[in-house]
């Protein structure tokens, strides 16, 4: 073979075979972990990715008898109908306002709660408050609204006390002026403990030697919190913020469903409830409801991409990808 040209394929073949052997070796080594992951993969494939083929009905005039692919095309008619609808700006404004209030109040609340728990010096009380705080996460919104009704309805505990002290009651649950406060407040109460878990885990990464050194240098507890603790979990806060923007237009449908009533509907109806109302509750217009849902998802994806780009420019570790 000396002096003759050797085919590049003869050189590449051993390298390719070695790579395949290495990949299969890793798969055999981590085989049990792949088996554990299979149910998760099947769940997302069956219930999240496979149904995405139905998005095509947003561009069709869906007819149940003709099926998804046999129905006639409608193009962008449903999207134009939604944007030109008189309810569009009302629903879009309600969604953005409730999402903004939830991010403004409900997003920093678990961070503050996690920091307060982390500062506690009594482990037993710390575990007690943490357990009590995340238990409401496992309670359905129907039960949460029942509690709200018992406390804030016309005959509830709060109004009973108000009548006995100031002589009149307040319509907390049937007034548009108080709906957003009740909506955001109940969401914070229900999820603050559960959302604080990830921040508590992130706080364990903060080097305690830094806190001790800053304390020796004379830094107050507030200064240590601001300059040591929060910067230590900055990347986690940034990632969670980007993820929260992904659901900014998906204001809790279950919460809206149990709290909405005719008196608060002008400020309570959001995109998710509108999809339910026009798609199933009233007109059974599946194509139009799917178009509205796709419109919401595209805007939410755009917000996530923008937020991730900005986070990556600010902090390389604060971006998702």
C-alpha positions in Angstrom: 0.0 0.0 0.0 3.1 2.2 0.2 3.0 5.0 -2.3 -0.6 4.4 -3.2 -3.5 6.7 -2.4 -5.7 5.4 0.5 -9.4 6.0 0.2 -10.7 8.4 2.8 -13.6 6.1 3.5 -11.2 3.4 4.7 -9.9 6.0 7.2 -13.3 7.2 8.3 -14.8 3.7 8.8 -12.8 2.7 11.9 -13.5 6.1 13.5 -17.2 5.8 12.8 -17.3 2.3 14.1 -15.5 3.4 17.2 -18.0 6.2 17.8 -20.9 3.9 17.4 -19.4 1.4 19.8 -18.8 4.2 22.3 -22.4 5.4 22.0 -23.8 1.9 22.5 -21.5 1.4 25.4 -22.9 4.5 27.1 -26.4 3.4 26.4 -25.8 0.0 28.0 -24.1 1.7 30.9 -27.1 4.0 31.6 -29.7 1.6 30.4 -31.8 1.7 33.7 -31.9 5.5 33.6 -33.2 5.4 30.0 -35.9 2.9 31.1 -36.9 5.3 33.9 -37.2 8.1 31.3 -39.3 6.1 28.9 -42.7 6.8 30.7 -41.9 10.6 30.7 -41.0 10.5 27.0 -44.2 8.5 26.2 -46.3 11.0 28.3 -45.0 14.0 26.4 -45.2 12.3 23.1 -48.7 11.1 23.5 -50.4 13.9 25.4 -48.3 17.0 24.3 -46.8 16.4 20.8 -49.2 14.1 19.1 -52.2 16.4 19.8 -50.3 19.3 18.1 -51.4 17.9 14.7 -54.9 19.2 15.6 -53.6 22.8 15.4 -54.3 22.6 11.7 -58.0 23.2 12.3 -57.2 26.8 13.2 -56.7 27.3 9.5 -59.8 25.3 8.5 -63.5 25.5 8.7 -63.7 22.4 10.8 -66.6 20.0 10.3 -67.0 17.0 12.5 -68.2 14.8 9.7 -65.4 15.7 7.4 -62.7 15.3 10.0 -59.5 17.4 10.6 -57.9 16.9 7.2 -61.1 16.7 5.1 -62.5 20.0 6.3 -62.2 23.0 3.9 -59.4 25.5 4.3 -60.3 28.9 5.9 -56.8 30.4 5.9 -56.4 33.3 8.3 -60.1 34.1 8.5 -60.4 33.0 12.2 -57.4 35.1 13.2 -58.9 38.1 11.5 -62.2 37.5 13.1 -60.7 37.4 16.6 -58.6 40.6 16.1 -61.5 42.5 14.6 -63.9 41.2 17.3 -65.1 43.9 19.7 -64.2 41.7 22.6 -60.5 41.3 21.6 -59.1 44.3 23.3 -61.1 43.8 26.4 -60.1 40.2 26.8 -56.5 40.9 25.9 -56.3 43.8 28.4 -57.8 41.7 31.1 -55.3 38.9 30.4 -52.3 41.3 30.4 -53.4 43.1 33.6 -53.9 39.9 35.6 -50.7 38.4 34.3 -48.8 41.7 35.1 -50.2 41.7 38.6 -49.3 38.1 39.1 -45.7 38.7 38.0 -45.4 41.9 40.0 -46.7 40.3 43.2 -46.8 36.5 42.9 -43.3 36.2 41.4 -41.2 37.9 44.0 -43.4 36.6 46.9 -41.9 33.1 47.0 -38.3 34.5 46.7 -38.9 36.7 49.7 -40.6 33.8 51.6 -37.7 31.5 50.8 -35.2 34.1 52.0 -37.1 34.5 55.2 -37.3 30.8 55.8 -33.5 30.5 55.1 -32.8 33.1 57.7 -34.7 31.3 60.4 -32.5 29.9 63.2 -34.9 27.2 64.5 -34.9 24.2 62.1 -38.1 22.8 63.6 -40.1 26.0 63.0 -38.5 26.3 59.6 -39.8 22.8 58.6 -43.2 23.5 60.1 -43.8 26.8 58.2 -42.4 25.3 54.9 -44.8 22.3 55.2 -47.8 24.5 56.1 -47.0 26.9 53.2 -47.0 24.4 50.4 -50.0 22.3 51.5 -52.5 24.7 49.7 -50.8 23.8 46.4 -52.5 20.3 46.6 -55.9 21.8 47.2 -58.2 22.3 44.2 -59.4 25.8 43.2 -62.9 24.7 44.0 -61.9 24.2 47.6 -60.0 27.5 47.6 -63.0 29.4 46.3 -65.2 27.7 49.0 -62.8 29.1 51.6 -62.9 32.5 49.9 -66.7 32.4 49.9 -66.8 31.5 53.6 -64.5 34.4 54.5 -65.4 37.1 52.0 -69.0 36.5 50.9 -71.9 38.7 52.0 -72.5 36.4 55.0 -68.8 35.5 55.4 -66.6 36.1 58.4 -65.0 39.3 57.1 -68.2 41.0 56.2 -69.8 39.9 59.5 -67.0 41.7 61.3 -67.3 44.7 59.0 -71.0 45.0 59.7 -70.4 44.9 63.4 -67.7 47.5 63.3 -68.3 50.0 60.5 -72.0 49.1 59.8 -71.8 48.0 56.2 -70.4 45.1 54.1 -68.1 45.0 51.1 -68.8 43.0 47.9 -65.4 41.3 47.7 -66.4 38.5 45.3 -69.1 40.2 43.2 -67.4 43.6 42.6 -65.2 44.4 39.7 -63.1 46.7 41.9 -62.0 43.9 44.1 -61.7 41.0 41.7 -58.1 41.5 40.7 -57.1 41.8 44.3 -58.9 38.6 45.3 -57.6 36.8 42.2 -53.9 37.6 42.8 -54.1 37.3 46.6 -55.6 33.8 46.4 -53.0 32.7 43.8 -50.2 33.9 46.1 -51.6 32.2 49.1 -52.1 28.9 47.2 -48.7 28.7 45.4 -46.2 30.7 47.5 -44.9 27.7 49.5 -44.7 25.4 46.5 -42.9 28.0 44.3 -40.4 28.8 47.1 -39.0 25.2 47.1 -36.8 25.8 44.1 -35.5 29.1 45.6 -34.8 27.3 48.9 -32.8 24.7 47.0 -30.9 27.5 45.2 -30.1 29.2 48.5 -28.1 26.1 49.6 -25.6 27.0 46.8 -24.7 30.3 48.4 -21.4 29.9 50.2 -21.9 30.5 54.0 -18.3 31.6 54.2 -19.2 34.7 52.2 -22.0 35.6 54.7 -19.6 35.0 57.6 -16.9 37.2 56.0 -19.3 40.0 55.3 -20.6 39.8 58.9 -17.1 40.1 60.2 -16.5 43.1 58.0 -19.5 44.8 59.7 -22.3 44.2 57.1 -25.8 44.2 58.4 -28.2 41.4 57.7 -30.0 43.5 55.0 -26.6 44.2 53.4 -25.7 40.5 53.4 -29.0 39.7 51.9 -28.7 42.3 49.1 -25.0 41.8 48.2 -24.4 38.1 49.0 -27.6 36.0 49.1 -29.6 37.5 46.2 -26.7 37.6 43.8 -26.0 34.0 44.7 -29.4 32.9 43.3 -29.6 35.5 40.5 -29.3 33.0 37.7 -32.1 30.8 39.2 -34.3 33.9 39.5 -33.6 34.9 35.9 -34.5 31.4 34.6 -37.7 31.2 36.6 -38.7 34.7 35.4 -38.2 33.6 31.8 -40.3 30.5 32.4 -43.0 32.6 34.0 -43.2 34.7 30.9 -44.1 31.6 28.9 -47.4 31.4 30.8 -48.1 35.1 31.0 -51.1 34.8 28.7 -52.2 31.5 30.3 -53.8 33.1 33.3 -55.1 30.2 35.5 -58.1 28.9 33.7 -59.3 26.8 36.7 -59.1 29.8 39.0 -61.0 32.0 36.5 -63.6 29.3 36.0 -64.5 29.1 39.7 -64.2 32.9 40.5 -66.0 34.4 37.5 -69.6 35.6 37.7 -71.7 38.0 35.6 -70.8 41.0 37.9 -67.1 40.6 37.5 -67.0 39.2 33.9 -66.0 42.6 32.3 -62.7 42.5 34.2 -62.4 38.7 34.7 -62.7 37.1 31.3 -59.3 36.2 30.0 -58.1 34.5 26.8 -58.3 30.9 28.2 -61.8 31.4 29.5 -62.8 33.0 26.2 -61.5 29.9 24.3 -63.6 27.7 26.6 -66.7 29.9 26.2 -66.6 30.2 22.4 -65.2 26.8 21.7 -67.3 24.6 24.0 -69.7 26.4 26.2 -71.7 28.4 23.7 -71.1 28.0 19.9 -68.9 24.8 19.6 -66.7 26.7 17.2 -63.6 24.6 17.4 -61.7 26.2 14.6 -62.1 29.7 16.0 -61.2 28.6 19.5 -58.1 26.8 18.2 -57.1 29.9 16.3 -57.4 32.0 19.5 -55.3 29.5 21.4 -52.6 29.4 18.7 -52.6 33.2 18.7 -52.0 33.2 22.4 -49.2 30.6 22.2 -47.3 32.4 19.5 -47.3 35.7 21.5 -46.2 33.8 24.7 -43.4 32.1 22.7 -42.2 35.4 21.4 -42.1 36.8 24.9 -40.0 33.9 26.1 -37.6 34.3 23.2 -37.2 38.0 23.9 -36.8 37.5 27.7 -34.3 34.7 27.2 -32.2 36.9 24.8 -32.2 39.8 27.2 -31.3 37.5 30.2 -28.4 36.0 28.2 -27.1 39.4 27.5 -27.2 40.4 31.1 -26.1 37.1 32.6 -24.8 34.1 30.6 -26.1 31.7 33.3 -29.5 33.3 33.5 -30.7 32.1 30.2 -32.5 28.8 29.4 -30.6 28.2 26.2 
